[in-house]
């Protein structure tokens, strides 16, 4: 019998994509497990280096009833983006001016962004579905900016985009760093009062949005619930807790005094 067949944890492999119960051959892995590892590693590398198909993503957004615009960071190529994370956090000047021109007198309540991040595959597979779910689930009275499809973006680019649009809230849907069990995982990072210079404690994250994790069809509603909570609290990040009430989509407990949490 093979190592996989005789391993006592082998039945658990049907329940998880984690690399467990691989068996062994002498001092190494069985050939099948070694080949699976090599294939997953290749998929992860491909996801990191791939360029986002912006045109296809915008068509997908349009098919779901969402207008979109493009913006770019100061990282002028994929190679620069991977070497210079700081440039991926900064909005290029032409994009800043274009977004400011879209800014309405009263500003927007919410700006949604979709970016390839470290996995264009994640944004292409899941971004439009999640963006549409958010737009459907937030309060109808909210003024939504056109979805911003961002070239070579890091998470903090959401702050620059939100500030340029005058948005009270911003959420960036961005491809997460691929692992060896998933190359198409999307993360959602939301910020209340976005502005350049904010750091990670000002943001909330919902991660592992993909078919094998948090289903894209469910993620929009969960993100929208967290956005509504942030709006009511007037804060995000460490002051905003992603508790079970939000996860289950039921009424959240009474909010604490925001001034005591800032």
C-alpha positions in Angstrom: 0.0 0.0 0.0 1.1 3.6 -0.6 2.3 6.0 2.1 -0.9 8.0 1.6 -3.2 5.0 2.0 -1.6 3.8 5.2 -1.1 7.2 6.9 -3.5 7.5 9.9 -4.5 11.0 9.0 -5.2 10.2 5.3 -9.0 10.5 5.7 -8.6 14.1 6.8 -7.2 15.1 3.4 -10.7 15.1 2.0 -11.6 17.9 4.4 -8.8 20.4 3.8 -6.4 21.7 1.2 -3.6 21.9 3.7 -0.7 19.6 3.1 -1.2 16.9 5.6 -0.9 13.1 5.5 1.5 13.2 2.5 3.2 9.9 3.4 6.9 9.3 2.8 9.3 7.3 0.7 12.5 6.7 2.7 13.7 10.1 3.9 11.5 12.0 1.4 8.0 12.5 0.0 6.2 10.2 -2.3 6.5 11.1 -6.0 2.9 12.2 -6.2 3.2 14.6 -3.3 6.4 16.0 -4.7 4.8 16.6 -8.1 1.8 18.2 -6.5 4.1 20.6 -4.5 5.9 21.6 -7.6 2.7 22.3 -9.5 1.3 24.4 -6.7 4.5 26.3 -6.4 4.4 27.0 -10.1 0.8 28.2 -9.9 1.8 30.6 -7.0 4.7 32.0 -9.0 2.6 32.5 -12.1 -0.1 34.3 -10.0 2.5 36.7 -8.5 4.0 37.6 -11.9 0.8 37.8 -14.0 -0.6 41.2 -15.1 -4.2 42.0 -14.3 -6.5 41.8 -17.3 -8.1 45.2 -16.7 -10.3 45.2 -19.8 -11.8 41.8 -18.9 -12.4 42.9 -15.3 -14.1 46.1 -16.4 -16.4 44.2 -18.8 -17.3 41.9 -15.9 -18.1 44.8 -13.7 -20.2 46.5 -16.4 -22.1 43.2 -16.9 -23.0 43.4 -13.2 -24.3 47.0 -13.6 -21.2 48.7 -12.1 -19.5 51.6 -13.8 -15.7 51.6 -13.4 -12.6 53.8 -14.0 -8.9 53.0 -14.1 -6.2 54.3 -11.9 -2.5 53.4 -11.4 0.1 53.5 -8.7 3.6 54.9 -9.2 4.9 51.4 -9.9 5.3 51.6 -13.7 5.7 47.9 -14.4 5.2 44.5 -12.7 8.9 44.2 -12.0 9.0 47.6 -10.3 5.9 46.8 -8.3 7.5 43.6 -6.9 10.7 45.4 -6.0 9.3 48.6 -4.7 6.2 48.2 -2.5 6.3 51.8 -1.6 5.5 52.9 -5.2 2.5 50.6 -5.2 1.1 52.5 -2.2 1.3 55.9 -4.0 -1.2 57.1 -6.6 0.4 58.5 -9.8 -0.3 62.1 -10.5 -2.5 61.6 -13.6 -4.7 59.2 -11.7 -5.0 61.5 -8.8 -6.2 64.4 -11.0 -8.6 62.1 -12.9 -10.2 60.9 -9.6 -10.4 64.4 -8.1 -12.3 65.4 -11.3 -14.9 62.8 -10.5 -15.3 64.0 -7.0 -18.8 65.3 -6.3 -19.4 68.4 -4.2 -20.8 66.3 -1.3 -18.3 63.5 -1.9 -19.0 59.8 -2.0 -20.1 57.5 0.9 -18.2 54.6 -0.5 -15.4 53.9 -3.0 -14.8 50.3 -4.1 -11.5 49.3 -5.6 -10.4 46.1 -7.3 -6.7 45.4 -7.8 -4.5 42.5 -8.8 -2.1 42.9 -5.8 0.0 39.8 -5.6 -2.6 37.6 -7.5 -4.2 38.9 -10.6 -6.0 35.6 -10.8 -7.8 36.3 -7.6 -9.1 39.7 -8.8 -10.1 38.3 -12.1 -12.0 35.4 -10.7 -13.6 37.0 -7.6 -13.3 40.8 -7.8 -16.4 41.7 -9.8 -18.6 39.3 -8.0 -17.6 40.6 -4.6 -17.8 44.3 -5.7 -21.4 43.7 -7.0 -22.3 42.0 -3.7 -21.1 45.0 -1.7 -22.9 47.5 -3.9 -26.1 45.5 -3.5 -25.9 45.1 0.2 -24.9 48.6 1.4 -27.7 51.2 2.2 -29.4 52.3 -1.0 -29.0 56.0 0.1 -25.2 55.7 0.0 -23.5 57.5 -2.9 -21.2 55.1 -4.6 -18.2 56.1 -6.6 -17.4 54.3 -9.9 -15.4 51.1 -9.1 -11.7 51.9 -9.4 -9.7 49.2 -11.1 -6.2 49.8 -10.1 -2.9 48.9 -11.8 -0.1 47.7 -9.6 -1.7 48.5 -6.3 -0.8 47.8 -2.8 -3.4 47.9 0.0 -2.5 51.4 1.1 -3.4 52.8 -2.4 -7.0 52.6 -1.2 -6.3 55.5 1.2 -5.0 57.7 -1.7 -7.9 56.8 -3.9 -10.5 57.4 -1.2 -9.0 60.7 -0.4 -8.9 61.8 -4.0 -12.6 60.9 -4.4 -13.6 62.4 -1.1 -15.1 59.1 0.0 -16.1 58.5 3.6 -15.3 54.8 3.3 -13.1 52.8 1.0 -12.7 49.1 0.4 -10.0 47.6 -1.7 -10.5 44.1 -3.1 -7.0 42.8 -3.8 -5.3 39.6 -4.7 -3.5 38.1 -1.7 0.0 36.6 -1.7 -0.5 33.1 -3.1 0.0 30.1 -0.9 0.7 26.5 -1.9 -2.9 25.5 -1.5 -4.5 28.6 -3.1 -3.4 31.0 -5.8 -6.7 32.8 -6.2 -7.4 34.2 -2.7 -8.9 37.7 -2.5 -8.6 40.0 0.5 -10.9 43.0 1.3 -9.4 45.9 3.3 -11.7 48.7 4.4 -11.0 52.1 5.9 -13.1 54.8 7.4 -12.0 58.3 6.6 -9.2 57.2 4.1 -6.3 59.6 3.7 -2.7 59.2 2.7 -0.4 58.3 5.6 -2.8 55.9 7.5 -1.2 52.7 8.7 -2.5 49.1 9.1 -4.2 49.6 12.4 -6.7 51.9 10.7 -7.9 49.1 8.4 -10.0 46.0 8.7 -9.4 42.9 6.6 -11.5 40.0 5.5 -9.3 37.4 3.7 -9.4 34.1 2.0 -12.3 35.1 -0.4 -12.4 32.3 -3.0 -14.3 29.2 -3.9 -12.4 27.1 -1.3 -12.7 29.7 1.5 -15.2 32.5 2.1 -17.5 32.2 -1.0 -17.4 35.3 -3.2 -21.2 35.3 -3.3 -21.3 35.6 0.5 -18.3 37.9 1.0 -20.1 41.0 -0.4 -22.8 40.9 2.3 -20.3 40.4 5.1 -18.1 43.2 3.9 -21.1 45.5 3.6 -22.1 44.6 7.1 -18.7 45.6 8.4 -18.9 48.9 6.3 -22.2 49.8 7.9 -20.7 49.1 11.3 -17.7 51.3 10.5 -20.0 54.1 9.4 -22.1 53.9 12.5 -19.0 53.9 14.7 -17.2 56.5 12.8 -14.0 54.4 12.8 -12.3 51.4 11.4 -9.3 49.3 12.3 -8.6 48.4 15.9 -11.7 50.3 17.0 -14.0 48.1 14.9 -14.4 44.5 15.8 -15.4 41.8 13.2 -17.5 39.8 15.7 -19.9 37.0 15.2 -22.8 39.3 14.8 -21.2 40.7 11.6 -20.1 37.3 10.4 -23.6 35.9 10.7 -25.2 39.0 9.4 -27.5 39.6 12.4 -27.9 42.7 14.5 -24.7 43.7 16.2 -24.5 44.6 19.8 -24.7 48.2 20.9 -21.8 50.3 19.8 -19.4 51.7 22.3 -18.7 55.4 22.6 -16.4 56.1 19.6 -14.5 58.7 21.5 -13.3 56.1 23.9 -11.9 54.0 21.2 -9.8 56.5 19.2 
